[in-house]
Amino acid sequence: MLTSEELGVVFFTLRIAALATLVILPPGLLAALFLARWRGPGKGLIETVLSLPLVLPPTAVGIFLLELLSRNAPLGGFLADRGIEIVFTWRAVLVATAVMSFPLLVRSARTAFEEVDVRLVGLARTLGCSPAAAFFRVTLPLSWRGVLAGTVLAFSRALGEFGATVMLAGNIPGKTRTLALAIFHDNQIGRDDRAMALAGVTVALAFTALWATEWFTRSRARRAAA
């Protein structure tokens, strides 16, 4: 059984992962649509920059974020002057998980958007749809499986994020400690049984999210074929 403190860590991690996924969803879909449709110069560079968190060590991403958002940095100082503290707060956990999850959403959604026939979008435009209406009425319904898969992957990645989080938010009990940080902490102090229990919870949460997505997708496909 999990202790009340461990349950608090679980619920905090779930809230942060869900919020991070919601935060990255609009810009992630916009970036994915841009990459799927843009044929001009600079596409490869933009795609590479957006994918960097996938290949860089998470701790490297964390130190970059720390330098960007610390009080001594222009952006961090600007936010601090307006009462918005980032570093070593729950907001830092949100930023770290969002940044590390963002590329997974973009790559999956971009692939799904690329599979949509642009002639259908053009037809919707000729019938009077605005670009936004064509997206919500044509592109998104035809690519929902890829978008859903990317969203779930981003959520699952947010559940297990460690390196960038510990650099930007620290490992503060009751304030910034997530499941990944709690597992690391328990292992470091020799509480391997508690670390394994929390690791099991993490596996169960990620498995449930992925399985529910697969079940939902299969159910929709069966209903569409019926």
C-alpha positions in Angstrom: 0.0 0.0 0.0 1.1 3.5 -0.7 1.5 6.0 2.1 -0.3 9.3 2.1 2.8 11.1 1.0 3.3 8.7 -1.9 -0.3 9.1 -2.9 0.3 12.9 -2.9 3.2 12.4 -5.3 1.1 10.2 -7.6 -1.7 12.7 -7.8 0.7 15.6 -8.2 2.4 13.8 -11.1 -0.9 13.0 -12.8 -2.0 16.7 -12.5 1.3 18.0 -13.9 1.3 15.4 -16.8 -2.3 16.2 -17.7 -1.7 20.0 -17.5 1.5 19.8 -19.5 -0.3 17.8 -22.2 -3.1 20.4 -22.4 -0.6 23.2 -22.5 1.4 21.8 -25.4 -1.7 20.6 -27.4 -2.6 23.8 -29.3 1.0 24.8 -30.2 1.9 21.2 -30.9 -0.9 20.8 -33.4 -0.1 24.2 -35.0 3.6 23.2 -35.3 2.7 19.8 -36.7 0.3 21.3 -39.3 3.0 23.8 -40.3 5.6 21.1 -40.8 3.1 18.9 -42.7 2.1 21.7 -45.1 5.1 24.0 -45.4 7.3 23.4 -48.5 9.5 26.5 -48.2 13.0 26.9 -46.9 13.8 26.3 -43.2 11.5 23.4 -42.7 14.3 21.0 -41.9 15.9 23.4 -39.5 12.7 24.0 -37.6 11.9 20.3 -37.4 15.4 19.6 -36.1 15.2 22.3 -33.4 11.8 21.0 -32.3 13.1 17.4 -32.1 16.2 18.2 -30.1 14.7 17.3 -26.7 14.3 13.7 -28.0 18.0 13.3 -28.6 19.7 15.6 -26.1 20.3 14.3 -22.5 17.3 15.5 -20.4 19.8 17.1 -18.0 21.2 19.2 -20.8 17.7 20.4 -21.6 17.2 21.1 -17.9 20.4 23.2 -17.7 19.3 25.2 -20.8 15.9 25.9 -19.2 17.6 26.8 -15.9 19.7 29.4 -17.6 16.7 30.7 -19.5 14.3 31.0 -16.6 16.6 31.8 -13.6 16.2 35.2 -12.0 19.4 36.4 -13.6 18.2 35.6 -17.1 16.2 38.2 -19.0 13.1 36.0 -19.4 13.3 34.7 -15.8 13.8 38.2 -14.5 10.9 39.6 -16.5 8.6 36.9 -15.1 9.9 37.3 -11.5 9.3 41.1 -11.6 5.6 40.2 -12.3 5.4 37.8 -9.4 5.8 34.6 -11.5 8.5 32.4 -10.0 9.5 29.4 -12.2 12.6 27.8 -10.9 12.2 25.3 -8.0 8.4 25.6 -8.1 5.6 23.4 -9.5 5.7 25.7 -12.6 9.2 24.4 -13.3 8.0 20.8 -13.2 5.3 21.9 -15.7 7.8 23.6 -18.0 10.2 20.7 -18.0 7.6 18.0 -18.7 6.0 20.1 -21.4 9.3 20.7 -23.2 10.3 17.1 -23.1 6.9 15.9 -24.2 6.3 18.4 -27.0 8.4 16.6 -29.8 6.4 13.4 -29.4 3.1 15.1 -29.9 4.5 17.1 -32.9 6.0 14.2 -34.7 3.0 11.9 -34.4 0.5 14.7 -35.3 2.7 15.8 -38.3 2.7 12.3 -39.7 -1.1 12.1 -39.3 -1.6 15.5 -41.0 0.7 14.5 -43.9 -1.6 11.5 -44.7 -4.6 13.8 -45.2 -5.3 14.5 -48.8 -4.8 18.2 -49.3 -7.3 18.1 -52.1 -10.0 17.5 -49.5 -8.9 20.5 -47.6 -8.9 22.6 -50.8 -12.4 21.4 -51.6 -13.6 22.5 -48.1 -12.0 25.9 -48.7 -13.8 26.3 -52.1 -17.1 25.6 -50.3 -16.5 28.5 -48.0 -14.6 27.1 -45.1 -12.0 29.3 -43.4 -8.6 27.8 -42.8 -9.6 27.1 -39.2 -12.9 25.6 -40.2 -11.3 23.4 -42.8 -8.8 22.1 -40.1 -11.5 21.2 -37.6 -14.0 19.8 -40.1 -11.6 18.0 -42.4 -8.0 17.7 -41.3 -8.5 16.9 -37.7 -11.3 14.3 -38.1 -9.2 12.5 -40.7 -6.1 12.5 -38.6 -7.5 12.0 -35.1 -5.8 8.6 -34.6 -2.3 10.1 -35.0 -3.2 13.1 -32.9 -4.6 10.9 -30.1 -1.5 8.7 -30.2 0.8 11.7 -30.0 -1.2 13.1 -27.1 -1.1 9.9 -25.1 2.7 9.5 -25.9 3.2 13.0 -24.6 1.2 12.4 -21.5 3.1 9.1 -20.8 6.4 10.9 -21.4 5.4 13.6 -18.9 4.6 10.9 -16.3 8.2 9.6 -16.4 10.2 12.8 -17.0 13.2 13.0 -14.7 16.4 14.8 -15.9 15.1 18.2 -17.0 12.8 18.3 -14.0 15.4 17.7 -11.4 17.6 20.4 -13.0 14.9 23.0 -13.2 12.6 22.2 -10.3 14.8 20.2 -7.8 13.5 17.4 -5.7 11.5 19.2 -3.1 9.1 17.0 -1.0 5.5 18.1 -1.3 6.4 20.8 -3.8 8.2 19.5 -6.9 8.7 15.8 -6.3 7.2 13.7 -9.0 7.0 9.9 -9.3 10.3 9.7 -11.2 12.1 11.9 -8.6 10.5 9.9 -5.7 11.7 6.6 -7.2 15.2 8.1 -7.5 15.1 9.4 -3.9 13.9 6.2 -2.4 16.6 4.2 -4.3 19.3 6.6 -3.2 18.5 6.2 0.5 18.1 2.4 0.4 14.3 2.2 0.3 14.3 -0.1 -2.6 10.9 -1.6 -1.7 9.2 1.8 -1.8 11.1 2.6 -5.1 9.8 -0.6 -6.6 6.2 0.2 -5.5 6.3 3.6 -7.1 7.9 2.2 -10.2 5.0 -0.3 -10.4 2.5 2.6 -10.1 4.3 4.4 -13.0 4.2 1.3 -15.2 0.5 0.8 -14.4 -0.4 4.4 -15.2 1.5 4.4 -18.5 0.1 1.0 -19.4 -3.4 2.1 -18.7 -3.1 5.2 -20.8 -1.7 3.3 -23.8 -4.1 0.4 -23.5 -7.1 2.8 -23.3 -6.0 4.5 -26.4 -5.6 1.3 -28.3 -9.0 0.1 -27.1 -10.7 3.4 -28.1 -9.0 3.4 -31.5 -10.1 -0.2 -32.2 -13.6 0.4 -31.0 -13.9 3.4 -33.3 -12.5 1.4 -36.2 -15.0 -1.4 -35.7 -17.9 1.0 -35.5 -16.8 2.7 -38.7 -16.5 -0.6 -40.5 -19.9 -1.8 -39.3 
